[in-house]
Amino acid sequence: MEYKKLISPFNYINGTLVSAEETIPVYDKYSGELLAQVSMANESQVETALQSVSNSFKIFKNFSAEKRAGILQQLHRLLLEQKELFAQLIAAEAGKPIHYAQSEVQRALQNIEDGIRQTFLFTGQQVPMDYYNGKNKTAYTIRIPAGPVLGITPFNFPLNLALHKLIPALAVGAPIILKPAPQAPLTLLALAKLLQQTDLPKGSVNILLTNNELTQKMLEDSRLRIFSFTGSDRVGWMLKNKAFKKKVFLELGGNAASIIDASADLKRAAKKLAYGSFLYAGQICISSQRIYVDKSIFDDFLQLFLIETGAIKSGNPFDPEVVNSSMISAHDVHRIDHWIKEAVNDGATILSGGQILDKKANVYAPTILTGTNARMKVWQNEAFAPVVLVEKAADFKTAVRMANDSRYGLQTAVFTNDFTHVLYAQKEIKAGAVIVNDILGFRIDSMPYGGIKDSGIGREGAYYAMHDYTEPKLMVLGT
């Protein structure tokens, strides 16, 4: 395949692609083919990366907005030239359906475009001061980069979620070390070869894989001032406790809920929720995992939802009609299979799926459960798998309470044509966002994306992350 020419097994440290003795294998998630043996950075290389971002910060923070935007423009052009190859690489190493991988690359390009715009627009603010002893003085703030960034990214969006950390760092002049997920590091390492061709100051971006011990070394190093993590809540909160005095931002997913009231367009809701529940094997932090349906239309919705789920095609991610593709590992397939069996033993009913479709390729059937309860792992935890729970709710307010009954709070979807329900959802739903009449997975990359409760702290989106990556400096002028 053409995409293989993008593959690089090397880490990107201080402007150079470097190898190391220790390597890890990266496989095609559907075929099982070995794609590369990727270097794991050693202690000396990690120290070089840390020193390089510290040194480059002294230079990069003084770049003009024009120069910083120019670097992003160069990256955009280079990625655009190879966008189809990047999509193929994502489909191979992450097991993502090719149409969804193409969407990820297109979103990445739009994400860079937004970063370019925000680089020119980003500024401080005037501070009112013409009163008390501030009379005859003028005050304003400027935003200055807080320091070098450590970004840790997950496997499921190996390009765009990394760019959610990289773009704001480049936009404000903050050097960054990026650590990709070991299951799918090749896309970000391929991006390193594009970054090499830009006018970035040497050492401003480092991309490297590290073991847990060296990751902790970076996390604890005082030369890094910001830590941004996307991944599981268990790992994220644990790492936060080790970050000491750093500014910390966590995007940790959830077990997101969708609500369908009696006024909703049921055909639309069923179609969107089947796609939003099983796309990419449910390995999206805003996949629909829990659906609460008004009891008066439960049977009608369920019939439609079963039909739409039955139309979901599973299998090879390179098949353009496939929606439900490989899970990231055999371990995760067995984990979700165990959770489902455990739920059934505790009283749940399988309405569809509930079995492994292709053991070798780690494809699990789109699965619908009902009769679940809060004791079950499929209810309590983030499944990150093609499984969804469908339950009755006595009325809309009860459905909202059921949706809120979670330690997570990322996004909640509401399907309704009753505006009073929209207003109630706006006030009462405990989540970072409420999506009305669309799937939970809706996202424009410039929006303030993030959650509350165990779903994390902080917001992604170029402007919002740029604000978080900088600090205000107050200037007071007067005679």
Residue pairs with C-beta under 8 A, 6 or more apart in sequence:
1 88
1 92
2 85
2 88
3 85
3 86
3 88
3 89
3 92
4 35
5 85
6 82
6 85
6 86
6 89
6 186
6 190
6 193
7 35
7 36
7 89
7 186
7 189
7 190
8 17
8 36
8 186
8 189
8 190
8 192
8 193
9 19
9 23
9 36
9 37
9 38
9 39
9 189
10 17
10 18
10 19
10 39
10 189
11 17
11 18
11 19
11 20
11 39
11 41
11 45
11 189
11 206
11 207
11 208
11 209
12 18
12 189
12 192
12 195
12 196
12 205
12 206
12 207
12 208
13 41
13 45
13 48
13 49
13 52
13 206
13 208
14 48
14 49
14 52
14 202
14 203
14 206
15 52
15 196
15 200
15 202
15 203
17 192
17 193
17 196
18 39
18 41
18 45
19 39
20 39
20 40
20 41
20 42
20 45
21 42
22 39
22 40
22 42
22 211
23 37
23 38
23 39
23 40
24 37
24 38
24 40
24 182
24 209
25 34
25 36
25 37
25 38
26 34
26 35
26 36
26 37
26 38
26 93
26 182
26 183
26 184
26 185
26 186
27 33
27 34
27 35
27 93
28 34
28 35
28 92
28 93
28 95
29 92
29 93
29 94
29 95
29 317
29 325
29 326
29 327
29 328
29 361
29 362
30 92
30 95
30 315
30 316
30 317
30 318
30 325
30 326
30 361
30 362
30 363
31 361
32 360
32 361
35 92
35 93
35 186
36 186
38 182
38 185
38 186
38 189
38 209
39 209
40 209
40 210
40 211
41 49
41 208
41 209
41 210
41 214
42 214
43 214
43 217
45 208
46 208
46 210
46 214
46 217
46 218
49 177
49 203
49 206
49 208
49 218
50 177
50 218
50 221
50 223
50 224
51 203
51 223
52 175
52 202
52 203
52 206
53 148
53 175
53 176
53 177
53 203
53 204
53 206
53 223
53 224
54 148
54 175
54 223
55 203
56 175
56 201
56 202
56 203
56 204
57 145
57 147
57 148
57 174
57 175
59 201
60 173
60 174
60 175
60 201
60 204
61 144
61 145
61 173
61 174
62 173
63 173
63 201
65 119
65 120
65 122
66 120
67 199
68 119
68 170
68 171
68 172
68 173
69 116
69 119
69 120
69 171
70 199
71 170
71 198
71 199
71 200
72 112
72 115
72 116
72 119
72 167
72 170
72 171
73 116
74 197
74 198
74 199
75 112
75 170
75 194
75 195
75 198
76 109
76 112
76 113
76 116
78 194
78 197
78 198
79 86
79 105
79 108
79 109
79 112
79 191
79 194
80 109
82 194
83 102
83 105
83 106
83 109
84 102
84 105
86 105
86 108
86 159
86 187
86 190
87 98
87 101
87 102
87 104
87 105
88 98
88 101
88 318
89 186
89 187
89 190
90 96
90 101
90 104
90 105
90 158
90 159
90 184
90 187
91 97
91 98
91 101
91 317
91 318
92 317
93 158
93 183
93 184
93 185
93 186
93 187
94 101
94 155
94 156
94 158
94 183
94 184
94 187
94 328
95 280
95 281
95 317
95 325
95 326
95 327
95 328
95 362
96 104
96 156
96 280
96 317
96 325
97 279
97 280
97 317
97 319
97 320
97 322
97 323
97 325
98 317
98 318
98 319
98 320
98 322
99 320
100 279
100 280
101 317
104 157
104 159
104 160
105 159
105 160
107 160
107 445
108 159
108 160
108 163
110 445
111 160
111 163
111 164
111 167
111 445
111 446
111 462
112 163
112 167
114 167
114 445
114 446
114 461
114 462
114 463
115 167
115 168
115 170
115 171
115 462
116 171
117 462
118 168
118 171
118 462
118 463
118 466
119 171
119 172
121 463
122 143
122 171
122 172
122 463
122 466
123 142
123 143
124 140
124 141
124 142
124 143
124 472
124 473
125 140
125 141
126 138
126 139
126 140
127 139
127 140
127 141
127 474
128 139
129 137
129 138
129 139
129 476
130 136
130 137
134 476
136 478
136 479
137 476
137 477
137 478
138 476
138 477
138 478
139 474
139 475
139 476
139 477
140 474
140 475
141 472
141 473
141 474
141 475
142 472
142 473
142 475
143 172
143 466
143 467
143 470
143 471
143 472
143 473
144 470
144 471
144 472
144 473
145 172
145 173
145 174
145 469
145 470
145 471
146 174
146 225
146 226
146 247
146 469
146 470
146 471
147 174
147 223
147 224
147 225
147 226
148 174
148 175
148 176
148 177
148 223
148 224
148 225
148 226
149 165
149 169
149 174
149 175
149 176
149 177
149 224
149 225
149 226
149 227
149 228
149 469
150 176
150 177
150 179
150 218
150 219
150 224
150 226
150 227
150 228
150 246
151 162
151 165
151 166
151 169
151 176
151 177
151 178
151 179
151 227
151 228
151 229
152 178
152 179
152 215
152 227
152 228
152 229
152 230
152 231
152 239
153 161
153 162
153 165
153 178
153 179
153 180
153 181
153 188
153 230
153 231
154 161
154 181
154 230
154 231
155 181
155 183
155 184
155 328
156 280
156 283
156 284
156 285
156 328
158 180
158 181
158 184
158 185
158 186
158 187
158 188
159 187
159 188
159 191
160 445
161 230
162 178
162 180
162 187
162 188
162 191
164 230
164 445
164 460
164 461
164 465
165 176
165 178
165 228
165 230
165 465
166 176
166 178
166 205
167 462
167 465
168 174
168 462
168 465
168 466
168 468
168 469
169 175
169 176
169 469
170 176
170 200
170 204
170 205
171 462
171 466
172 466
172 469
172 470
174 226
174 469
174 470
175 203
175 204
175 205
175 206
176 204
176 205
176 206
177 206
177 207
177 208
177 218
177 224
178 188
178 205
178 206
178 207
178 208
179 207
179 208
179 209
179 210
179 215
179 218
180 187
180 188
180 189
180 207
180 209
181 231
182 209
183 328
183 329
184 328
185 209
188 207
189 207
191 207
192 205
192 207
195 205
195 207
210 218
216 242
218 224
219 227
219 239
219 242
219 243
219 246
220 242
220 243
220 244
222 245
224 246
225 246
225 247
226 246
226 247
226 248
226 249
226 468
226 469
227 239
227 240
227 243
227 246
227 247
227 248
227 249
228 248
228 249
228 250
228 458
228 465
229 235
229 236
229 239
229 240
229 248
229 249
229 250
229 251
229 252
230 250
230 251
230 252
231 252
231 253
232 252
232 253
232 382
233 252
233 253
233 382
233 408
233 454
233 455
233 456
236 250
236 252
236 456
237 250
237 252
237 454
240 248
240 250
247 468
248 457
248 458
249 450
249 456
249 457
249 458
249 459
249 460
249 465
249 468
250 456
250 457
250 458
251 285
251 449
251 450
251 451
251 455
251 456
251 458
251 460
252 285
252 408
252 451
252 454
252 455
252 456
253 285
253 286
253 382
253 384
253 408
253 410
253 451
253 455
254 285
254 286
254 289
254 382
254 406
254 408
254 409
254 410
254 411
254 451
254 454
254 455
255 289
255 290
255 379
255 380
255 381
255 382
255 383
255 406
255 408
256 285
256 286
256 287
256 288
256 289
256 290
256 408
256 410
256 411
256 412
256 413
256 431
256 440
257 288
257 289
257 290
257 291
257 292
257 402
257 403
257 406
257 412
257 413
258 269
258 273
258 276
258 288
258 290
258 291
258 292
258 412
258 413
258 414
258 415
258 439
258 440
259 291
259 292
259 393
259 396
259 399
259 400
259 403
259 412
259 413
259 414
259 415
259 416
259 425
260 266
260 269
260 291
260 292
260 293
260 294
260 297
260 301
260 399
260 415
260 416
261 294
261 396
261 399
261 414
261 415
261 416
261 418
261 421
262 294
262 296
262 297
263 416
263 417
263 418
263 421
264 297
264 415
264 416
264 417
264 437
265 415
265 417
265 437
266 297
266 300
266 301
266 304
267 304
268 415
268 437
269 301
269 415
270 301
270 304
270 305
270 307
270 308
271 304
271 308
272 438
272 439
273 288
273 291
273 305
273 308
273 388
273 413
273 439
274 305
274 308
274 309
274 311
274 312
274 366
275 308
275 312
275 323
275 439
276 287
276 288
276 413
276 439
276 440
276 441
277 287
277 288
277 289
277 291
277 309
277 366
277 386
277 388
278 309
278 312
278 323
278 324
278 366
278 386
278 388
279 287
279 323
279 324
279 441
280 287
280 323
280 324
280 325
281 324
281 325
281 326
281 327
281 363
281 364
281 385
281 386
282 289
282 383
282 384
282 385
282 386
282 387
282 388
283 327
283 328
283 384
283 385
284 441
285 382
285 384
285 410
286 410
286 411
286 440
286 441
286 443
287 383
287 384
287 440
287 441
288 388
288 413
288 439
288 440
288 441
289 378
289 382
289 383
289 387
289 388
289 389
290 379
290 388
290 389
290 391
290 402
290 403
290 406
291 305
291 388
291 389
291 390
291 391
292 391
292 392
292 393
292 399
292 402
292 403
293 301
293 302
293 390
293 391
293 392
293 393
293 399
294 392
294 393
294 395
294 396
294 399
295 392
295 393
295 394
298 392
302 351
302 370
302 390
305 368
305 390
306 351
306 352
306 368
309 352
309 353
309 366
309 368
310 352
312 323
312 324
312 366
313 319
313 321
313 322
313 323
313 324
314 322
314 323
314 324
314 325
314 357
314 358
314 363
314 365
314 366
315 322
315 324
315 325
315 357
315 358
315 361
315 363
316 322
316 325
316 361
317 325
317 326
324 363
324 364
324 365
324 366
324 386
325 363
326 361
326 362
326 363
327 333
327 336
327 362
327 363
327 364
327 385
327 386
328 362
329 362
330 359
330 362
332 362
332 384
332 385
333 356
333 359
333 362
333 364
335 385
336 364
336 383
336 385
336 386
336 387
337 355
337 356
337 364
339 376
339 377
339 378
339 381
339 383
339 385
339 387
340 348
340 350
340 354
340 367
340 369
340 378
340 387
342 376
342 377
343 369
343 372
343 376
343 377
343 378
343 379
344 350
344 354
344 369
346 373
346 375
346 376
347 371
347 373
348 369
348 370
348 371
348 372
348 373
348 376
348 378
349 369
349 370
349 371
350 367
350 368
350 369
351 368
351 369
351 370
351 390
352 365
352 366
352 367
352 368
353 364
353 365
353 366
353 367
353 368
353 386
353 387
354 365
354 367
354 369
355 364
355 365
356 363
356 364
356 365
357 363
357 364
357 365
364 385
364 386
365 386
366 386
367 386
367 387
367 388
368 387
368 388
368 389
368 390
369 378
369 387
369 388
369 389
369 390
370 389
370 390
370 391
371 391
372 378
372 379
372 389
372 391
373 379
374 380
374 405
378 387
378 389
379 389
380 406
380 407
382 408
391 402
393 399
393 402
396 416
396 418
396 421
396 424
397 424
397 428
400 424
400 425
400 428
400 429
403 412
403 429
404 428
404 429
404 430
406 453
407 453
407 454
408 451
408 453
408 454
408 455
409 430
409 431
409 432
409 451
409 452
409 453
409 454
409 455
410 431
410 432
410 433
410 450
410 451
410 455
410 456
411 431
411 432
411 433
411 434
411 435
411 440
411 451
412 425
412 429
412 431
412 433
412 434
412 435
412 440
413 434
413 435
413 436
413 438
413 439
413 440
414 421
414 422
414 425
414 429
414 434
414 435
414 436
414 437
415 436
415 437
416 422
416 425
416 436
416 437
422 436
425 434
425 436
426 434
430 452
430 453
431 451
431 452
431 455
432 448
432 449
432 450
432 451
432 452
432 455
432 459
433 447
433 449
435 442
443 449
445 460
445 461
445 462
446 461
446 462
446 463
447 461
448 459
448 460
448 461
448 464
449 459
449 460
449 461
450 456
450 457
450 458
450 459
450 460
458 464
458 465
458 468
459 465
459 468
